[in-house]
């Protein structure tokens, strides 16, 4: 193929920051005063591909790893995403098996798939093996803790419960078929009030998921999970710290609610430990973040491990429009799990996260594209153009770009 003779001649990184002002919100771990992202642009001649590297945490270390360490190694390499990713991981294995360097490789890998698709004039989902669907079911991520103070101890619990219920009702009104809310910043009893209020606002037909961002000990997570069973919770995400794989198993063994996790796992090796360890799967739902866990090349390997053990894949998405587009292409390639002639929403049909918090980096950096939820509760896969199917507005990117200070 002619594209295989094309070589990489330029790699650029863009740290993006969009302050939230009064729209700041909290998870169980910290406040979010801004949205940030690290975009990677890889070029071969006059054609470029875009990727996203890491969707949480400070972007500066990852940007430095790309700019000063990894990018020089791939100049002159052919546009072969999986080959380049393997070469970079083999180079950095001794010091970068997780975290910064894997996130850096992820961004480069996504950009190379976008670039290869443009060179071959086909969508990324076609390159990955073909699309089972042109629209991907989504769930709304929201109902964080809306709190202006710098001290989370001053949260008004009653107001937090009311706000979560109102926000959940707005998602239902907007057409979402499932909603994920946050817990973990309050006591178990106070968070149960939020869960109960949200379930009441959603009614019985809208799916409800709960995410604690690893706020709990194993005994507390079990107590919370068992108390939430009455509210028909579809999954309990990150109940304990990601390092505690045995803790995941202990929680999973004590509740009927499926356990989800994996946004802090890296490469196929991390998901091997999460899914295929001798004690059995730690989760029922694996959540690789494509912009952090190794990119689209690694997503294929992670998906293979998960399907072998009957674990469903629901990618974690938290970042810019580039990461969302990559996630949609990835989920388009997933088969029904298990296959059925009449798949049930969120049970057999693959879904993806659709964050509903304010995010200019998702909504304002593309040319002529908006993320519109259909009546089917799905987003269209951007596959009418080659690559990721999106056109990045470089003027908008530079508006949000914050250069690294030397």
C-alpha positions in Angstrom: 0.0 0.0 0.0 1.3 3.4 -0.9 0.6 4.7 2.7 3.2 2.3 4.1 5.9 4.2 2.3 4.9 7.5 4.0 7.1 8.4 7.0 6.6 10.5 10.1 8.4 13.8 9.8 6.9 15.9 12.6 5.3 15.4 16.1 3.8 18.3 18.0 2.1 18.5 21.4 -0.5 21.0 22.7 -1.3 21.4 26.3 -4.9 22.7 26.5 -6.6 24.3 29.5 -10.1 25.7 29.8 -10.9 27.2 33.2 -14.4 26.5 34.6 -14.9 29.4 36.9 -18.1 29.0 38.8 -18.8 25.7 37.0 -16.2 24.0 39.1 -17.2 20.6 40.5 -15.9 17.8 42.8 -15.4 14.1 42.7 -14.5 12.1 45.8 -10.9 12.9 45.2 -10.6 16.5 44.3 -12.1 19.7 42.8 -12.1 20.3 39.0 -11.5 24.0 38.5 -10.6 23.5 34.8 -10.7 21.0 31.9 -7.3 20.1 30.5 -6.0 17.9 27.8 -2.9 17.0 25.9 -3.3 16.7 22.1 -0.7 15.1 19.9 -0.3 16.0 16.2 1.7 13.6 14.0 2.4 14.6 10.4 3.7 12.8 7.3 4.2 15.5 4.6 1.1 17.7 4.4 -1.2 15.2 6.1 -1.6 15.1 9.9 -3.3 12.9 12.5 -4.5 13.9 15.9 -4.4 12.0 19.2 -5.1 12.6 22.9 -2.6 11.6 25.6 -4.0 11.1 29.1 -7.4 12.4 30.1 -6.7 13.3 33.7 -3.7 14.5 35.7 -1.2 17.2 34.8 -0.4 17.1 31.1 3.1 18.6 31.4 5.0 15.4 32.2 3.4 13.5 29.3 4.0 16.4 27.0 7.7 16.4 28.0 8.0 12.7 27.5 6.6 13.0 24.0 8.5 16.1 22.9 11.9 15.2 24.4 12.1 11.4 24.5 9.6 9.6 22.3 9.0 11.9 19.3 12.7 12.0 18.2 12.7 8.2 18.1 9.8 8.0 15.6 10.9 10.6 13.1 11.5 8.8 9.8 9.4 5.7 10.9 6.6 4.5 8.6 3.0 5.3 9.5 2.4 1.9 11.2 0.6 2.5 14.5 1.0 -0.9 16.1 4.6 -1.2 15.0 5.5 2.2 16.4 3.6 1.6 19.6 5.4 -1.7 20.2 8.8 0.0 19.5 8.1 2.8 21.9 6.8 0.5 24.7 9.8 -1.8 24.3 12.1 1.2 24.6 10.4 2.6 27.7 9.5 -0.7 29.4 12.3 -0.5 32.0 11.0 2.9 33.4 7.5 3.4 31.9 5.2 0.4 32.3 2.4 2.6 33.4 1.4 6.3 33.8 3.2 9.0 31.9 5.0 7.1 29.2 2.0 4.8 28.4 -0.2 7.9 28.2 2.4 9.4 25.8 2.4 6.3 23.7 -1.4 6.4 23.7 -1.6 9.8 22.2 1.0 9.0 19.5 -0.8 5.8 18.7 -4.3 7.4 18.3 -2.7 10.1 16.1 -1.1 7.5 13.9 -4.3 5.6 13.4 -6.0 8.9 12.4 -3.1 9.7 10.1 -3.1 6.2 8.5 -6.9 6.4 7.9 -6.4 9.7 6.1 -3.6 8.3 4.0 -5.7 5.3 3.0 -8.9 7.4 2.8 -10.8 5.1 5.2 -12.3 5.5 8.7 -10.3 4.2 11.7 -13.1 1.7 12.6 -12.6 0.1 9.2 -8.8 -0.1 9.8 -9.5 -1.8 13.2 -11.5 -4.5 11.5 -14.9 -3.1 10.6 -17.8 -1.5 12.4 -20.7 -3.5 13.8 -22.7 -0.2 14.2 -22.6 3.4 12.9 -24.2 4.7 16.1 -23.0 4.0 19.6 -25.2 3.9 22.7 -24.0 6.3 25.4 -24.6 7.0 29.1 -24.5 10.4 30.7 -21.8 11.0 33.3 -22.8 13.7 35.7 -24.2 14.4 39.1 -20.9 15.4 40.6 -20.7 17.4 43.7 -21.4 21.1 42.8 -19.6 23.0 45.5 -17.9 26.5 45.3 -15.9 26.2 48.5 -12.3 24.9 48.7 -13.3 22.8 51.7 -15.5 19.7 50.8 -16.4 19.3 54.5 -18.8 22.3 54.1 -21.0 20.7 51.5 -24.7 21.2 52.2 -25.9 17.5 52.0 -29.6 18.5 51.5 -28.7 20.8 48.6 -26.4 18.2 47.1 -29.2 15.6 47.1 -31.6 18.0 45.4 -29.0 19.2 42.8 -28.2 15.6 41.9 -31.9 14.7 41.4 -32.5 17.8 39.3 -29.5 17.1 37.1 -30.5 13.4 36.7 -34.0 14.5 35.7 -32.5 16.8 33.0 -30.5 13.9 31.5 -33.7 11.8 31.3 -35.5 14.7 29.7 -32.6 15.1 27.2 -33.1 11.5 26.1 -30.4 9.6 27.9 -31.2 6.0 28.6 -28.6 5.6 31.4 -26.9 8.0 33.9 -23.8 7.6 36.0 -23.4 9.6 39.3 -20.7 10.2 41.8 -20.4 9.0 45.3 -17.6 9.0 47.9 -17.2 12.6 49.0 -19.9 12.2 51.7 -20.7 9.5 54.2 -22.3 6.2 53.0 -25.6 7.3 54.5 -25.5 10.7 52.8 -24.5 9.3 49.5 -27.3 6.8 49.7 -29.7 9.7 49.9 -28.2 11.0 46.6 -28.6 7.5 45.0 -32.2 7.2 46.2 -33.1 10.7 45.0 -31.5 10.1 41.6 -33.3 6.8 41.1 -36.6 8.4 42.0 -35.9 11.2 39.4 -34.9 8.7 36.7 -37.7 6.3 37.3 -37.4 2.5 36.8 -36.6 2.4 33.1 -33.4 4.6 33.0 -30.2 2.8 33.9 -28.3 4.1 37.0 -24.6 3.5 37.6 -22.5 4.7 40.6 -18.8 5.7 40.6 -16.8 6.3 43.8 -13.4 7.0 42.2 -11.8 4.5 44.7 -13.0 6.4 47.8 -13.8 3.4 50.0 -12.2 0.7 52.0 -13.3 -2.8 51.2 -15.7 -3.1 54.2 -17.2 0.3 53.4 -17.5 -0.5 49.7 -19.3 -3.7 50.5 -21.7 -1.9 52.9 -22.5 0.7 50.3 -22.9 -1.8 47.5 -25.3 -4.0 49.5 -27.4 -0.9 50.4 -27.5 0.2 46.8 -28.9 -3.1 45.5 -32.5 -1.9 46.2 -32.0 0.9 43.6 -31.2 -1.3 40.7 -27.7 0.0 40.1 -26.2 -1.4 36.9 -22.6 -1.2 38.0 -20.5 0.1 40.9 -17.3 1.7 39.5 -13.9 1.9 41.2 -15.2 0.9 44.7 -11.7 0.6 46.1 -8.2 1.7 45.1 -7.0 0.3 41.7 -4.0 -1.4 43.2 -6.2 -3.6 45.4 -7.2 -6.3 43.0 -8.1 -8.7 45.8 -10.3 -6.0 47.3 -12.2 -5.8 44.0 -12.8 -9.5 44.2 -14.0 -9.3 47.8 -16.5 -6.5 46.9 -17.7 -8.4 43.8 -18.3 -11.5 45.9 -20.5 -9.7 48.3 -23.0 -7.9 46.0 -25.3 -8.5 43.1 -24.2 -5.2 41.6 -21.6 -5.7 38.8 -18.2 -4.2 39.6 -16.5 -2.0 37.0 -12.9 -0.6 36.9 -9.8 -0.2 34.8 -9.5 3.4 34.0 -6.2 3.4 36.0 -4.9 0.2 34.4 -2.3 0.3 31.7 -1.5 -1.8 28.7 -2.7 -5.4 28.2 -0.6 -6.5 31.1 -2.6 -4.4 33.5 -5.8 -5.7 32.2 -4.4 -9.3 32.3 -4.0 -8.8 36.0 -7.5 -7.2 36.3 -9.3 -9.9 34.3 -7.2 -13.0 33.8 -5.4 -13.6 37.1 -5.7 -17.0 38.8 -8.3 -15.8 41.3 -10.7 -15.0 38.4 -11.8 -11.6 37.0 -11.8 -8.7 39.5 -14.5 -6.9 37.5 -17.5 -7.6 35.4 -16.9 -4.5 33.3 -13.5 -3.3 32.2 -13.0 0.4 31.4 -9.8 1.1 29.5 -9.1 4.7 28.8 -7.9 4.6 25.2 -6.0 7.9 25.7 -4.2 6.5 28.7 -4.0 2.7 28.5 -2.0 2.3 25.3 -4.1 3.8 22.5 -6.2 2.0 19.9 -3.5 -0.6 19.2 -3.6 -1.7 22.8 -7.4 -1.5 22.9 -7.6 -4.4 20.4 -5.5 -6.6 22.7 -7.4 -5.6 25.9 -10.7 -6.3 24.2 -9.4 -9.8 23.2 -8.5 -10.6 26.8 -11.8 -9.3 28.1 -13.9 -11.2 25.6 -12.1 -14.4 26.4 -13.1 -14.2 30.1 -16.7 -12.9 29.5 -15.9 -9.4 30.7 -17.6 -6.5 28.9 -15.7 -3.4 27.7 -17.0 0.1 28.4 -14.2 2.6 27.6 -13.6 5.4 30.1 -13.7 8.8 28.3 -12.7 12.0 29.9 -11.1 14.7 27.8 -11.4 16.4 24.5 -13.3 15.8 21.3 -10.3 13.7 20.0 -10.5 11.2 22.8 -14.3 10.9 22.4 -14.0 10.3 18.6 -11.4 7.6 19.2 -13.7 5.9 21.7 -16.6 5.9 19.4 -14.6 4.3 16.6 -13.3 1.7 19.1 -16.8 0.8 20.4 -18.1 0.6 16.9 -15.8 -2.4 16.4 -17.0 -4.4 19.5 -19.5 -7.3 18.8 -22.6 -7.8 20.9 -21.5 -9.5 24.2 -23.1 -12.0 24.2 -24.8 -12.1 20.8 -28.6 -12.0 20.8 -31.0 -11.2 18.0 -32.6 -8.5 20.2 -29.8 -6.9 22.3 -30.7 -5.1 25.5 -29.5 -1.6 26.1 -26.3 -1.7 28.3 -26.5 -5.5 28.7 -25.5 -6.8 25.3 -25.0 -3.7 23.3 -21.6 -1.9 23.8 -21.9 1.6 25.3 -19.6 4.5 25.9 -19.3 7.3 28.5 -20.5 10.7 27.5 -19.4 13.2 30.1 -22.0 16.0 30.6 -19.9 18.5 32.6 -18.9 21.7 30.9 -16.0 21.1 28.5 -14.9 23.6 25.9 -12.2 21.1 24.8 -14.9 18.7 23.7 -17.4 21.2 22.3 -15.2 24.0 20.8 -12.1 22.6 19.1 -13.7 20.9 16.0 -14.7 22.4 12.7 -18.4 22.0 11.9 -19.2 19.2 14.3 -21.4 18.8 17.3 -22.1 15.8 19.5 -25.9 15.4 19.2 -27.7 12.7 21.1 -30.3 10.9 19.0 -33.7 9.6 20.1 -32.1 6.2 20.3 -29.8 7.4 23.1 -26.8 7.1 20.8 -24.1 9.2 19.1 -23.1 8.8 15.5 -19.7 7.4 14.9 -17.8 10.1 12.8 -17.1 7.8 9.9 -18.2 9.9 6.9 -14.6 11.2 6.7 -11.3 9.2 6.8 -9.3 8.7 10.0 -11.2 9.7 13.2 -13.7 11.5 11.0 -13.2 14.9 12.7 -11.5 18.1 11.6 -9.6 19.8 14.4 -9.8 23.6 14.4 -6.2 24.5 15.0 -7.1 28.1 15.7 -9.3 27.0 18.5 -6.6 24.6 19.8 -4.1 27.4 19.9 -6.6 29.5 21.8 -6.6 27.0 24.6 -2.9 26.0 24.3 -0.6 26.8 27.2 3.1 26.3 26.3 5.4 24.6 28.7 7.5 27.2 30.5 11.2 26.5 30.2 
